[in-house]
Amino acid sequence: MKVLVTGVKGQLGYDVMKVLKERNIDCLGADIEEFDITDAEKTRSFITAYAPDVVVHCSAYTAVDKAEENIDICRAVNVTGPYNIANVCKELDCKMVYISTDYVFPGTGEHFYETDDPTGPLGQYGMTKLDGENAVRDTISKHFIVRISWVFGINGNNFVKTMLRVGRERSELTVVGDQIGSPTYTADLAILLCDILETDKYGTYHATNEGVCSWADFAEEIFAQAGVDTKVTRVTTEEYGAKAPRPKNSRMSKKSLDDGGFARLPEWKDALTRYLKELGEI
């Protein structure tokens, strides 16, 4: 089996490559320096030359607030790019893994979203990721769409690293307390993705670490485990005032994993402990 991974400079792509190598699977990592996913011909040329059995598409435009201004760039990366890759995968008759997000949902209520629940993204980022999902679904039957949220990993910036840095600079921090979701450790997610891509159990999945929390809960747990003495003051989404709208309910049901026979990811506090050890913080 040959696996091409896009976005290897990011948190998830980096860990997917690590797991593939540990399993002695022939793999190739790529990022913008290798080929521009928004260019159909360059995408076709690069992928065809490697002739993979699976493409794991981890690259994306993820700057949620900037997406409200840079709509064309965001759409090119999150919609045109996946469409271009899906087209080549269809031509080569290979599988495609597309990484999506909780932002495809409106984030209302307190229920756990199922994979087939109605979508309704609030901002440009979520809209483009949903359109990217549909571009893949409509183009290639051999697809796995995996929705994730609140990602943290060793390679890149994330909420955990930011909290550790800022928490050591200040005695008190303001963190949103009314957005509820699940952190996702890329080291755990990468294992699941590599399990999924070796099957033909195509479809849409939700994959985050188990358990839910608010961003404020997450921050408090980071400080508690890392021994950082910083007070967390909770504010509402409206009080925080981010440019792009955020879903307040990002709870996602894992029934899709159960139905597919895949193991759920470990509980998020356990994942955080292992991550902080990986960072050398505990």
C-alpha positions in Angstrom: 0.0 0.0 0.0 1.2 3.5 -0.9 -0.2 6.5 1.0 0.1 10.2 0.1 -0.4 12.7 3.0 -1.0 16.4 2.3 -0.4 19.1 4.9 2.5 17.4 6.5 3.7 20.6 8.0 0.6 20.7 10.1 -0.3 18.9 13.3 -2.3 16.0 11.9 -0.3 15.4 8.7 2.9 15.2 10.7 1.4 12.5 13.1 -0.2 10.6 10.3 3.1 10.3 8.6 4.7 9.2 11.8 2.2 6.3 12.3 2.4 5.2 8.7 6.2 5.0 9.0 5.9 3.0 12.3 3.7 0.5 10.4 6.2 0.3 7.6 3.7 1.6 5.1 5.1 3.2 1.9 4.2 6.9 2.4 5.0 10.3 0.9 4.3 13.6 2.6 3.6 16.8 0.7 2.8 20.4 1.4 2.6 23.7 -0.5 6.3 23.4 -1.6 5.6 20.1 -3.3 2.3 21.1 -5.1 -0.5 23.6 -4.9 -3.8 21.8 -4.4 -5.7 24.7 -5.9 -3.9 24.1 -9.2 -5.7 21.2 -10.9 -2.8 20.3 -13.3 -0.1 20.5 -10.7 -2.2 18.4 -8.4 -2.8 15.8 -11.1 0.9 15.7 -12.1 2.2 15.2 -8.5 -0.3 12.6 -7.4 -0.2 10.6 -10.6 3.6 10.4 -10.4 3.4 8.8 -7.0 0.3 6.7 -7.9 -0.9 6.2 -4.3 -3.5 3.7 -3.1 -4.8 6.3 -0.6 -4.6 10.1 -0.3 -5.0 11.5 3.3 -5.9 15.1 2.8 -4.9 17.0 5.9 -4.1 20.4 4.5 -6.7 23.1 4.9 -7.3 26.8 5.5 -8.1 26.9 9.2 -7.7 30.5 10.2 -11.4 30.9 11.2 -11.4 34.7 11.8 -9.3 35.5 8.7 -11.6 33.3 6.6 -14.3 36.0 7.0 -12.1 38.4 5.1 -10.1 36.1 2.8 -13.1 34.3 1.4 -11.6 33.5 -2.0 -8.4 32.1 -0.7 -10.3 30.0 2.0 -12.7 28.7 -0.7 -9.9 27.8 -3.1 -8.0 25.8 -0.4 -11.0 24.2 1.3 -13.2 23.5 -1.7 -11.3 23.6 -5.0 -8.3 21.8 -3.5 -10.3 18.8 -2.2 -12.2 18.7 -5.5 -9.0 18.6 -7.5 -7.6 15.8 -5.3 -10.8 13.8 -5.4 -10.8 14.0 -9.2 -7.3 12.5 -9.4 -8.2 9.8 -6.9 -11.2 8.9 -9.0 -9.0 8.7 -12.1 -6.5 6.5 -10.3 -9.2 4.5 -8.5 -7.6 5.2 -5.1 -9.2 6.0 -1.7 -9.4 9.5 -0.2 -9.5 10.6 3.4 -10.9 14.1 3.9 -10.6 15.8 7.2 -13.5 18.0 8.1 -14.8 19.8 11.2 -17.4 20.4 13.8 -17.9 23.8 12.2 -20.2 22.3 9.6 -22.9 22.2 12.2 -24.8 25.3 13.6 -23.8 24.4 17.1 -27.2 24.8 18.8 -28.7 22.8 21.7 -26.9 20.4 23.9 -27.3 17.2 21.9 -24.5 15.1 20.3 -24.6 15.6 16.5 -24.8 12.4 14.4 -23.0 12.2 11.1 -26.3 12.5 9.1 -27.8 15.4 11.2 -28.6 18.6 9.2 -25.6 20.8 8.7 -25.7 24.6 8.9 -22.3 26.3 9.3 -22.2 29.8 10.8 -19.2 31.3 9.1 -17.0 31.1 6.0 -14.7 28.5 7.4 -17.5 26.0 8.2 -19.2 26.8 4.9 -16.1 26.0 2.9 -15.3 22.8 4.8 -18.9 21.6 4.2 -18.6 22.4 0.5 -15.3 20.5 0.5 -17.1 17.5 2.0 -19.7 17.6 -0.7 -17.2 18.1 -3.4 -15.5 14.9 -2.2 -18.8 13.0 -1.8 -20.0 14.0 -5.2 -16.8 13.1 -7.0 -15.5 9.9 -5.5 -17.2 6.9 -3.9 -14.1 5.6 -2.2 -14.0 8.3 0.5 -13.7 8.7 4.2 -14.9 12.0 5.6 -13.7 12.5 9.2 -15.0 15.4 11.3 -12.7 16.5 14.1 -12.5 19.4 16.6 -10.2 21.4 18.9 -7.1 19.8 17.6 -3.7 19.7 19.4 -0.5 18.0 18.4 3.3 18.3 18.7 3.9 19.9 15.3 2.4 23.4 15.2 0.5 25.9 17.2 -2.6 25.1 19.2 -4.7 26.0 22.2 -2.6 24.0 24.7 0.7 25.6 23.7 -0.9 29.1 23.7 -2.3 28.5 27.2 1.0 27.3 28.5 2.8 30.3 27.1 0.3 33.0 28.1 -0.5 31.3 31.4 3.1 31.7 32.5 3.0 35.4 31.6 -0.2 36.3 33.4 -1.9 35.6 36.7 -5.4 35.6 35.2 -6.8 34.7 31.8 -10.2 35.3 30.1 -11.5 32.1 28.4 -14.8 31.3 26.7 -17.0 29.1 28.9 -20.1 28.5 26.8 -18.7 26.7 23.8 -18.8 22.9 24.5 -16.8 20.4 22.5 -14.1 17.7 22.6 -10.3 18.2 22.3 -8.6 16.0 19.7 -5.0 14.8 20.1 -3.5 14.2 16.7 -1.4 11.3 17.9 -4.6 9.4 18.8 -6.4 10.6 15.7 -3.6 9.5 13.4 -3.8 5.9 14.6 -7.5 5.8 13.9 -7.1 7.3 10.5 -4.5 4.8 9.6 -6.8 2.0 10.8 -9.7 3.4 8.7 -7.8 3.9 5.5 -6.8 0.2 5.4 -10.5 -0.7 5.1 -13.3 -0.2 2.6 -15.7 1.1 5.3 -16.4 4.3 3.4 -18.5 7.1 4.7 -18.6 9.9 7.2 -17.2 9.6 10.7 -16.9 11.8 13.9 -13.5 11.3 15.6 -12.5 13.3 18.7 -11.2 12.2 22.1 -13.9 11.1 24.5 -15.6 13.4 26.9 -16.7 17.1 26.5 -15.6 20.3 28.1 -15.7 24.1 27.5 -12.6 26.0 26.4 -12.4 27.3 30.0 -12.5 23.8 31.4 -9.8 22.8 28.9 -7.6 25.7 30.0 -8.1 24.9 33.7 -7.1 21.3 33.1 -4.0 22.4 31.2 -2.9 24.6 34.0 -3.7 21.9 36.7 -1.7 19.2 34.9 1.2 21.5 34.0 1.3 23.1 37.5 0.7 26.6 36.2 -0.8 28.9 38.8 -3.2 31.0 36.6 -6.8 31.9 37.3 -9.3 31.3 34.5 -12.1 33.8 34.2 -15.0 32.6 32.2 -16.8 34.8 29.6 -19.5 34.2 27.1 -18.9 33.9 23.3 -20.5 37.3 22.9 -18.3 38.9 25.6 -15.2 37.5 24.0 -16.2 39.0 20.7 -14.3 37.0 18.0 -14.7 38.1 14.5 -16.1 34.8 13.1 -19.1 33.1 14.7 -18.4 29.9 16.6 -20.7 26.9 17.3 -21.6 26.8 21.0 -22.4 23.1 20.8 -19.6 21.0 19.2 -20.6 17.7 20.7 -20.3 15.0 18.1 -21.6 11.4 18.5 -19.1 8.6 17.9 -21.8 6.1 16.9 -20.2 6.1 13.4 -17.0 4.7 14.8 -19.0 2.1 16.8 -20.9 1.1 13.7 -17.7 0.8 11.7 -16.1 -1.4 14.3 -13.4 1.2 15.1 -12.2 1.9 18.7 -13.1 5.3 20.1 -10.2 7.6 21.0 -9.1 7.8 24.7 -10.6 10.3 27.1 -9.4 13.9 26.5 -7.8 14.4 29.9 -5.7 11.3 29.4 -4.8 12.5 26.0 -3.8 15.9 27.4 -1.5 14.1 30.0 0.3 12.2 27.3 0.6 15.3 25.2 2.1 17.4 28.0 4.6 14.6 28.6 5.4 14.6 24.9 6.0 18.4 25.2 8.2 17.8 28.3 5.9 19.9 30.4 5.2 17.2 33.1 
